[in-house]
Amino acid sequence: MSEVTTIGLDIAKSVFHAHGADERGAMVFSRKLTRGKLLEFFAGQPRCTVALEACGGAHHWARELQTMGHEVRLIPPAYVKPFVKRHKNDAIDAEAICEAAQRPGMRFVAVKSEEQQAAGLVFRTRTWWCASERSSSTRSGVT
């Protein structure tokens, strides 16, 4: 059996799906994991590249996996979509993430720290609040 070099991880609220591939891109495993078993599963894996679709929750899991020694790559969802071969489900998404991560020209998103994510939240909230204030003052006739 080949050794896994890349794992594509499709994350969700409670059930995750991991797709492992060797250096040639051949499937080594495809496994459904619960939230509670995810870190335990990765602790038993050899150090490898783990790829996830970039989203708010992906940064948390990326930080957790980096502390375990894995190289983590976040891929924008728009770059993963062309690799989805059939009808969308968790296993197929994980396979597409794994395949996209193995492409030489793929662009990745940097993993954000908790502080960076918090600062982004404050900025987006302030922008939303200012926009809502402007629209409500325009509706009431105040300029």
KEKE-3310 file (N, C-alpha, C; in steps of 0.2 Angstrom, whole numbers, plus 5000, padded with zeros to 4 digits):
npx = (5004:5003:5010:5002:5003:4996:4981:4965:4953:4936:4927:4913:4899:4897:4901:4915:4925:4938:4951:4963:4978:4992:5009:5008:4995:4985:4971:4972:4965:4948:4938:4925:4923:4920:4918:4924:4933:4942:4955:4961:4962:4971:4982:4987:4991:5005:5016:5011:5004:4990:4975:4962:4946:4946:4939:4930:4930:4940:4952:4954:4954:4966:4976:4976:4980:4992:4999:5001:5011:5008:5008:4998:4987:4976:4963:4955:4937:4932:4943:4943:4931:4931:4937:4928:4920:4908:4891:4888:4895:4901:4912:4916:4919:4930:4939:4941:4947:4959:4964:4965:4975:4986:4990:5002:5002:4993:4985:4986:4978:4984:4985:4976:4979:4971:4970:4970:4959:4949:4951:4947:4934:4929:4932:4923:4911:4910:4910:4898:4889:4891:4886:4873:4868:4870:4860:4848:4847:4846:4834:4825:4826:4836:4851)
npy = (4994:5011:5026:5039:5056:5067:5075:5078:5088:5089:5100:5102:5105:5094:5082:5076:5074:5064:5063:5053:5053:5047:5051:5050:5053:5044:5036:5033:5032:5035:5043:5045:5056:5060:5076:5075:5064:5069:5076:5065:5056:5062:5063:5050:5049:5050:5064:5076:5084:5094:5098:5111:5118:5136:5145:5152:5143:5134:5140:5139:5124:5122:5129:5120:5108:5111:5113:5099:5096:5095:5100:5113:5118:5131:5132:5143:5142:5143:5139:5126:5120:5117:5104:5096:5081:5074:5073:5084:5080:5076:5067:5067:5081:5081:5073:5082:5093:5087:5084:5096:5102:5096:5101:5109:5123:5129:5141:5147:5151:5161:5155:5161:5169:5168:5182:5189:5185:5189:5203:5205:5202:5213:5224:5220:5221:5234:5241:5236:5241:5255:5256:5252:5263:5274:5270:5270:5283:5290:5285:5291:5304:5312:5321)
npz = (5000:4996:5003:5011:5004:5002:5009:5006:5014:5018:5026:5038:5049:5058:5053:5044:5029:5023:5011:5005:4996:4986:4981:4967:4965:4966:4975:4992:5003:5008:5019:5031:5045:5062:5071:5084:5082:5073:5075:5082:5072:5063:5070:5070:5057:5045:5043:5032:5018:5020:5014:5013:5009:5009:5022:5036:5046:5042:5045:5058:5060:5052:5059:5070:5064:5059:5071:5074:5065:5052:5035:5030:5018:5011:5000:4989:4987:4974:4966:4968:4963:4949:4949:4954:4950:4948:4954:4968:4984:5001:5000:4987:4986:4995:4988:4976:4982:4987:4974:4968:4977:4973:4961:4951:4949:4958:4968:4984:5000:5014:5030:5043:5059:5075:5080:5068:5062:5071:5070:5056:5058:5066:5057:5046:5053:5057:5044:5040:5049:5047:5034:5036:5044:5036:5026:5033:5038:5026:5021:5031:5028:5033:5030)
capx = (5000:5006:5010:4998:5006:4991:4975:4960:4948:4930:4924:4906:4897:4898:4904:4920:4927:4945:4952:4971:4981:4999:5012:5005:4988:4981:4968:4975:4959:4942:4935:4921:4926:4916:4922:4927:4938:4946:4962:4964:4964:4977:4988:4989:4994:5011:5016:5009:5001:4983:4972:4955:4943:4946:4933:4932:4932:4946:4958:4954:4957:4972:4980:4976:4984:4999:5003:5003:5016:5006:5008:4991:4986:4969:4962:4949:4932:4932:4948:4941:4925:4933:4939:4922:4919:4901:4886:4892:4894:4907:4917:4918:4922:4936:4943:4942:4951:4965:4967:4967:4981:4992:4992:5008:5001:4987:4986:4983:4977:4988:4982:4976:4979:4965:4969:4969:4952:4945:4952:4943:4927:4928:4931:4917:4905:4910:4908:4891:4885:4891:4882:4866:4867:4869:4854:4843:4847:4844:4826:4822:4827:4842:4857)
capy = (5000:5017:5030:5045:5062:5073:5073:5083:5087:5093:5101:5103:5106:5088:5076:5078:5068:5065:5059:5053:5051:5046:5056:5050:5055:5038:5036:5028:5030:5040:5041:5049:5057:5065:5081:5072:5060:5072:5077:5059:5053:5066:5061:5044:5050:5053:5071:5076:5090:5093:5104:5112:5124:5141:5148:5154:5137:5131:5143:5135:5118:5123:5130:5114:5103:5114:5111:5092:5095:5094:5106:5115:5123:5132:5133:5146:5137:5144:5135:5118:5119:5114:5098:5091:5077:5072:5077:5086:5077:5077:5063:5070:5087:5080:5071:5087:5097:5084:5084:5103:5104:5093:5104:5113:5130:5131:5147:5145:5156:5160:5153:5167:5168:5171:5189:5191:5183:5194:5210:5205:5203:5220:5228:5219:5223:5242:5242:5234:5246:5261:5256:5252:5269:5278:5269:5272:5291:5292:5284:5296:5311:5316:5320)
capz = (5000:4996:5009:5009:5004:5002:5012:5005:5020:5017:5033:5039:5056:5063:5049:5039:5025:5022:5005:5005:4990:4986:4977:4960:4965:4967:4981:4997:5008:5008:5026:5035:5052:5066:5074:5090:5080:5068:5077:5083:5065:5060:5075:5067:5050:5044:5042:5025:5016:5021:5010:5014:5006:5013:5025:5042:5051:5040:5048:5065:5059:5049:5065:5074:5060:5059:5078:5074:5061:5045:5031:5028:5012:5010:4993:4988:4984:4966:4963:4969:4959:4942:4950:4956:4944:4948:4959:4974:4991:5005:4998:4980:4987:4998:4982:4972:4986:4986:4967:4967:4980:4970:4955:4953:4948:4962:4972:4991:5005:5020:5036:5048:5066:5079:5080:5061:5060:5075:5067:5050:5060:5068:5051:5043:5057:5057:5038:5039:5053:5044:5028:5038:5046:5030:5022:5037:5038:5019:5021:5035:5025:5036:5026)
cpx = (5004:5005:5007:5003:5002:4984:4970:4954:4942:4927:4917:4905:4899:4902:4909:4922:4934:4947:4960:4973:4989:5002:5010:4998:4983:4978:4971:4969:4954:4938:4931:4923:4921:4921:4926:4933:4943:4954:4965:4966:4970:4983:4991:4992:5001:5011:5016:5006:4993:4980:4964:4953:4944:4940:4934:4934:4938:4952:4959:4957:4964:4977:4981:4981:4991:5003:5005:5008:5015:5007:5001:4991:4978:4968:4955:4943:4931:4937:4947:4936:4926:4935:4934:4920:4911:4897:4890:4890:4900:4913:4920:4922:4929:4941:4945:4947:4958:4968:4969:4974:4987:4994:4997:5007:4995:4989:4982:4982:4981:4983:4982:4976:4972:4964:4968:4961:4947:4945:4948:4936:4925:4927:4925:4911:4904:4908:4900:4887:4885:4886:4874:4864:4865:4862:4848:4842:4844:4836:4822:4822:4833:4848:4863)
cpy = (5006:5022:5037:5052:5068:5071:5079:5082:5092:5094:5103:5104:5100:5083:5079:5072:5070:5060:5059:5050:5051:5051:5056:5052:5050:5038:5031:5027:5036:5038:5047:5050:5062:5070:5079:5068:5063:5072:5070:5055:5056:5064:5055:5044:5052:5060:5072:5083:5089:5099:5104:5118:5130:5144:5149:5149:5134:5134:5140:5128:5118:5124:5124:5108:5105:5112:5104:5091:5094:5101:5107:5120:5124:5135:5137:5141:5137:5140:5128:5116:5115:5106:5093:5088:5075:5076:5078:5083:5078:5073:5065:5077:5086:5078:5077:5092:5094:5084:5091:5105:5101:5096:5109:5121:5133:5137:5145:5152:5155:5159:5159:5165:5170:5178:5192:5190:5188:5201:5211:5206:5210:5224:5227:5222:5231:5244:5241:5239:5253:5262:5256:5259:5274:5277:5271:5280:5293:5291:5289:5303:5315:5315:5323)
cpz = (5000:5002:5006:5009:5004:5005:5010:5011:5018:5024:5033:5047:5060:5059:5044:5035:5023:5016:5005:4998:4990:4982:4969:4959:4965:4974:4986:5002:5006:5015:5029:5042:5055:5069:5080:5088:5075:5070:5079:5077:5062:5064:5073:5060:5050:5042:5034:5024:5017:5018:5012:5010:5011:5015:5032:5047:5048:5043:5055:5064:5056:5055:5069:5071:5060:5066:5078:5069:5053:5041:5028:5023:5012:5003:4993:4985:4976:4963:4963:4964:4953:4943:4953:4950:4943:4952:4965:4980:4994:5002:4991:4981:4990:4992:4978:4976:4986:4979:4966:4970:4977:4963:4956:4952:4953:4967:4979:4995:5011:5026:5041:5055:5069:5079:5073:5060:5064:5072:5060:5052:5062:5062:5047:5046:5057:5050:5037:5043:5050:5038:5030:5041:5041:5026:5026:5038:5031:5019:5025:5033:5028:5031:5029)
residu = (MET:SER:GLU:VAL:THR:THR:ILE:GLY:LEU:ASP:ILE:ALA:LYS:SER:VAL:PHE:HIS:ALA:HIS:GLY:ALA:ASP:GLU:ARG:GLY:ALA:MET:VAL:PHE:SER:ARG:LYS:LEU:THR:ARG:GLY:LYS:LEU:LEU:GLU:PHE:PHE:ALA:GLY:GLN:PRO:ARG:CYS:THR:VAL:ALA:LEU:GLU:ALA:CYS:GLY:GLY:ALA:HIS:HIS:TRP:ALA:ARG:GLU:LEU:GLN:THR:MET:GLY:HIS:GLU:VAL:ARG:LEU:ILE:PRO:PRO:ALA:TYR:VAL:LYS:PRO:PHE:VAL:LYS:ARG:HIS:LYS:ASN:ASP:ALA:ILE:ASP:ALA:GLU:ALA:ILE:CYS:GLU:ALA:ALA:GLN:ARG:PRO:GLY:MET:ARG:PHE:VAL:ALA:VAL:LYS:SER:GLU:GLU:GLN:GLN:ALA:ALA:GLY:LEU:VAL:PHE:ARG:THR:ARG:THR:TRP:TRP:CYS:ALA:SER:GLU:ARG:SER:SER:SER:THR:ARG:SER:GLY:VAL:THR)
# end
